[in-house]
Each structure stands twice: as C-alpha cells, then as structure tokens.
Amino acid sequence: MIRPAFFYDSLVAGGIDFFTGVPDSLLKSFCAYVTDHADERHHIIAANEGGAIGLATGYHFATGNIPLVYMQNSGEGNAVNPLLSLTDPDVYSVPLVLVIGWRGMPGVHDEPQHVKQGKVTLALLDAMQIPYAVASDDEAELQKQLATCIASVKERHAAYALVIRKGTFSDYALEHTIPVPGEMTREEAIEHIMLEAPPSAAFVSTTGMASRELFELRVKHGMGHEKDFLTVGSMGHASQIALAIALQQPWRKVYCIDGDGAAIMHMGGMAIIGSRGPRNLVHIIMNNGAHDSVGGQPTVGRQINLPLIAKACGYQQGYSVSTPTELGTALEKSAKTNGLCFLEIKVKKGARKDLGRPTTTPLENKQAFMEFLQK
C-alpha cells in the first residue's frame, strides 16, 4: 500500500505543491494528509471538479508551476468541459496532474451508481487524449510512474492522470478537524421531517448518507419506499429533480433533502428554483459543514449564510434551525404559509456505524416512485 505521506512528499519533491479538488472515498487518506500538511494558499477544496480545474489553471498562470487536481471518477463529468476547452493543448495548454479515484472498477463490487462510470473511466481519458497510468500500490513502482507523469506534463504542457484503485492508500485520519456544533444528527432531523410530512408528500434525497438514512427510517417505521426518490448518484442535482416534480404536480408537497456540499456544488440550481417559485417545494439543506460520505473533509457550508442566499434567489421563506423545537416550528410555518421554502438544518457530522444501504435497485426505486406520483 502507498503511504499518503510518501505520495505527498514525492509530489512536492517533483515540484507539485498546489492541490485542489473534491474529496473521494478512495482518496480520503490522501485528501486528509493534504488538508493537514498544505496551507490555505496551496490547498482549496473546490465546489465541484470543473471549478477545481479552473483553480488549478489560475494557479499555473500566477506561478508557472504544476498543480494537482483530485476527484472521484464521477467528477470527470464536471471536469470534461474545462479540460477540453481550457487546459487542452489545442486551447491554453495548461500542465496539470489529475488524481482520480476509480469507483466501480470492473471486477470490483461497488454501488450501482458507480458501475457505468467505472466501466468508462479509462475510455473517457482516452477520448480526451489525456495519458494516464493506473497507480501501483508499490511505492517504488509508483515513484517511477510519478516521474513519467511529471515528465509528460512538463513536455506536453497538458494533463496526465493517475488513476487510483480501491485500497491503494494506507489509512490516514484527518488530524486538524474543524468542530461542527449541532444538537441533532442528520438522521434525527430526517426522521422528524418524514413523520411530519403529509401522506401525499414526495421526497427527493441527495446522494450519500441522507438517502441511506431515509431508506432505513422508512423500514424502522414500517413504511414503504414508494414516496422517496433516492438520488444515489449525480451529486448536486437532487434539487432540480425536485423542482420539476413540484412544478408538474403543484397540488403535492415536495421535500428535497439536500446536503451542504451537494447544494454548493451546483448552487446555480437555487437561482432556477427561486425564479420559478413553486409554492409546494421545501428545499432542505442538512448542513454539517462536511463532505460526510467521503471522509469528513470540510465544506464552506458553515461559513456562508445559505438562507440569505436562498432569499436573494427568490425563495419566499428562509429558515436556519439547529434544535428539534426550532425544526418543528419551521416546518409548521412552512405548512401554514404555503410558499417556496428554504430550510437549513445545522446537524452533527457523522452517521451510524451500522447504517445500511438501500436494498432495492435504482430501477425499482424509480418505478415505484413514478407509480406513486401518477396515482
């Protein structure tokens, strides 16, 4: 296995000292080490992977040095446009190193949302004409691969990717954690909302822990899953799914259970929601200031005023709560006022150690959900 410290030190020795990207579960030890050892001028956790390419480009323009961008392979989709229209040799020819976690690698069991992405990860790099190496888990071999990578980047003034398989890095736990206060867990808050919702309400939950918790809470209370769409992939797009449902079925209350990292990833979605103003939509952000599903790396969720942003985008109501009592009051106001509502719930980091995963397939979830909506 590769020690994160070894990889980081090898990169710095090769002249790479700027890091940006979106955390990934396969890269969480490396990301944690970077967070602990790179200062704020040399490490930025980006809103999304495309933004990370932009940050890396600006760093290169300012310094002439080679930046590194890390991401899960699902983030390749967000990065395709700037990789082809900004950093490509046919455009501005920006040298950079990509470190990509290979979720859904063929032959390795993974969640359904990663299967297709895993199949096409290398093909996407081929299509973009970005050379790559599947990183070795032997440190001596990896050092040779890294030397080849850096030489290629310098010679071509273009991107080179190191693709990281599951289990490549040894464990490293984040030391410089930022305390995130909260009285409720995310699961407790979701349970409260779920039980207060009218019987006809539909739920759209974001990728990660929130969907897993909603699924298990339905089981806990002996309920079916047909009212819930679990957005297990496509991080950041749950609110747009919920918006379209709310607009097409204005008689139905629609709850979008979002996360701070997901909402920030595609924050422009809030402007679209506000411009259409569906009175039956409640957009809920579970704000724990962290990318909770991929190692707890921090977001800027607790550093910005999300309800104020929502109101500026056109939401009629905007609340920020942190206790069960405050949550109950906000939900009651939302029900009585009947207007586009934004609700930030400041929750604790973390989840139950025994939290399971949905036992239905994505197709089964979609079919049951559509049948519920069409009743």
N, C-alpha and C positions, 0 to 999 in steps of 0.2 A: 504493500500500500504506500501511497505517497503522503508524506507529512506535509500539512499545509504550510508550515514554516519553511520547509525545503523548497516548495514550489514558489512561494512568495519571494524568498531570498534569491532564488535563481532568476526570477523575473527582474528584480531590482538590479542584480548584477549584470543583466543583459540590457540595462538602460530603460526599463519599463517601471515607472513609479506613479502612474496615474491610473486609477481604477474606477469604473462606473458600470452600472447595470442594474438588473432586477434580480433579487435573490431567487435561488432554486434549491430544492431539497437535495439534489445530488451534489451541489456545490456549497452546501451550507457551512461545512467546516472551513473551506477556503474563504468564503464570504465573511465568516466570523473573524477569521485571522486578519483579513484585510481591514475590517472595521476596527479591530483592536490596535493595529500597527500603522495604519496610514492616517495622516491628519486630514482635516476637513478640506484643505486645498487640493488634496490628492486622492480623495475618495468621495464620490457622490452616489448615493442610491437614487436612481432615476425614477421618474413617474412611470415610464414604460421603456421598452427596449429601443424603439425608434429615437426617443429623446436621449437615450444613452449614447447612440451613435452621434447625435448632434453635439453632446457634451464632449465626446472624445475628439470630434473634429475641431471644435473650438480650442481645446487644449493643445492639439497639434499645431494649429495656426499660431497660437501665442508663444509656443516654446520650441517648436521644431522636433519635439520628442515623440516617441511612440506610445500611444495609450492602449489600455486593455478594456474590453467590454465583455462582461459576463452575463449569461442569460440561460434560462431553460430553453430547450429546443422549440417549445411552443411560442417563445418570443421571437423566433425567426420571422414569423408573420408580421409582427410590428416593425421589424428591422429591415425588411426587404426593400421598401421604398428608399430610405436614406442610403442603404448600402449600394443600390443601383444608380440612384440619381444624385448622390452627393459624394460618396467616398470612392466610387469606382474609377479605375484608371482612365476611362473614357470621359470622365467629368472633372473632378477636382483631385483625383489620385491621392487619397489620404491613407497613410500607412497605419494599420491598427491590428491588434491581436484580439481574436474572438475566442472566448472560452465558453463552450456550450454543453450544458448537461443533457445527456441523451436519455430522456424518459421514453418509455415504450420501445426500447431497443428490441429488434426481432429476437425471439428466443428467450427473452426475459419477461416474466409476468409483471404486468402493470395495470393501472386503472384504464377503463375503456377510452377515456378522453385522450389518452396518450398513445394509443395503438397506431392510429393513422400517422400522427406526427413522427412517431418512431420509425415507421417504415420509410418515410420520405426525407428524413433529416439530411442524410448524405446526398441524396438526389437534389435537394434544394441548393445545397452548396455547389454541387456540380453545375446546376442550371445557372447559378450566379457567377460561375467561373471563379469561385473562391477556393484555393487549395486548402487542404486540411490533413490532419493526422488524428487517428483515434488514439488518445493518450494512453501510454503504457502505465501499468501500476508498479513498474520497477523504476526506482529513482535514477539509476544510471542511464537506462534507456530513455526515460523521459527527458533527461538533460540533453541528450542528443537530439531528440525531437524538437525541443525548445530552441536549440541552436539553429536547426534547419528553419524553424518558424521565423525567428528573428532575422535570419539572413534573407529569407524570401521577402519579408515585409520591407526591409531596407532596400533591397534590389528592385522590387517591383513598385514600391510606393503604393501598396494596396493591402487589403485584408488577407489574413491567414487564420484558419480556425483550428483550435484544439478541441476535439470532441471527447467529453468525459463520460465514461461508463459508470454504472452504479457500483459503489464500493471502491472507487479509485482512491479516494482520500480517507486517511485515518481520522478519527474523531478529534474535534477541537470545539470546545464550548466557548461561547461569547463571554468575555470577562467584563467588558465595560458596558454593562446593560443599563438602560435608562429606565428608572422606576416609572410605572404607569399605574396611577391610582384608579381604583374602581371598587364599587360595593357589590356589583353583580358580575357573574360570569356571562359570557355571550349566550350560553345555553339557557341560563335562567331568564335572560331577557327575551329570547326567542319563545320560550315556553309561555311567558306572560302574554306576549302578543298573540300567539297561536290560540290560547284559550279565550282571549277577549274578542277575537275576530268574529264577525257574523258568519253563520253557516254557509252562506253563498260566496264568501271571500275566496279569492285565489291568491296564491303565494308564488313569488319568483325569488329564489335564493341564489346568492352568488357562489362562485367556485370556492372550494376549500372546506374548512371546518363547519361553516354555517349550514351548508346543505346536509352534511353528515349529521349534524345535531338535530336539524328539523326532521330528518327521516327517523331518527331514533326516538324523538319526542312523540311522533305520531304512534309509534309502536308502544311506547310507555303508556299512552292514554287510550290504547285500543282503537285508534283511528286508522282510516285508510290513507293512502298516499296520493289519491287522485287530485287533490286540490293544490298540489305543490309541483312546480317545475324546478328541478334541481339543475342549475346551470353548472355542471361539473367541469366544463372547460370554458374557453373564450372569456378569460378574466376581464372584468370591466364592462361587460355588455349586458349584464342582467337588467339594469335599469331601462335599457332601450327595449328589451323584450317586454318588460312590464308596462312601459309606456304604450306600446302598440296594442296590447291587450286591453288596457284601460280605455283607450280611445275607441276601440271597436265594440266594447261592452260597457258603456257608461253607467249602466244600472248596477254593475258589480264592483264591490270594493276590491282593490288590488293592492297587495302589500309586496313591496320589493325589499328583501333583506339583503343589504349590501355591506361591503366592508370598506374601511378607510383606504386601504391600499388599492382595492378594485375601483372605488369611486375616483380616486386621484389619478389612476392610470388613464382613464378616459373621461376627464372632468367636463369636457365639452358636452357630454350627454346631458348634464344638468341644464345647460342653456337650451337644449332642444326640448326637454321636458317642460321647463318654465315657459317657453314660447307657446306651447300647445295647451298648457294649463288644465290637464284633466282633473276634475274635481273629486274623482273617486280613487286617486292614487296616493298611497302613503309610501314615501321613499325613506327607508330606514337605514342609517349607517351605524353599524356596530364598530365603534371607534376604540381600538385598543393600542393605537399608535405603533402597530407592528404588522409585518408580513408573517402572520402566526403559523401558517401551514408549511412554511419552508425554513424554519429555524428561528423565528422571532426577530429577524432584522428590523430595525426601526423604519417607520414611515414618518412623514411630516404631519400626520393626521392630528396630533395633539398640539401642533404649533400654529395651526390656522383655524379660522372661525368658519366652519363649514355651514352652520345655519345662516350666517350673514351672506355667504357666497350664494346659497340657495335662494334667499330672498332677493338678492341682486339679479338672479337669473329669472325671477318671476314667480317663485313659489309663494302662495298666499300665507302659509303658516310655516314657521321655523322654530323648532324647539331643541334644546340641549338638556339632557337629563342624565342623572347618574345613580339614582336610587329607585327602588321598586315603586315607592309612593309617587315620585315625580313622573315615572313612566306611566303609571295608571292615570294620572291627571292629564298628561299629554295625549294619551290615547282617547280619553273621554272628550277632550276638547276637539280632537280631530274628527271624532264621530259626530259631534254636535254641529260643528262649523261647516262640514262637508265642502272642503276646498283642498286644492293641491297642497299636500303637507310634506314637510321635510322634518325628520326626527333623528337627531344624533343621540346615540346612547353610549356613554363612556363606560366601557366594560374592562374587566381584568384581562390580562394576557393569559394565554394557555387554554388547554382543554383537558377533558378527562383522559387518563391514560388508556382506558378500555373503550374509547369511542370507536364504534364500528363504522362500516361503510354501507351505502345502500345495497340491498340485496336484489333489487330489480335492475334490469339493463336500461341504458338511456332510451332505447326504442320503446320499451314497456312503459317507462315514465312518460314519454311524450304521448303515447297512445291513450293512456289513462287520463292524462291531463286534458287532452283535446276532447275526449268524451265528456269530461266534467264541464268544460267550457261550453260545449254545444248542447247541453241539456236545457 
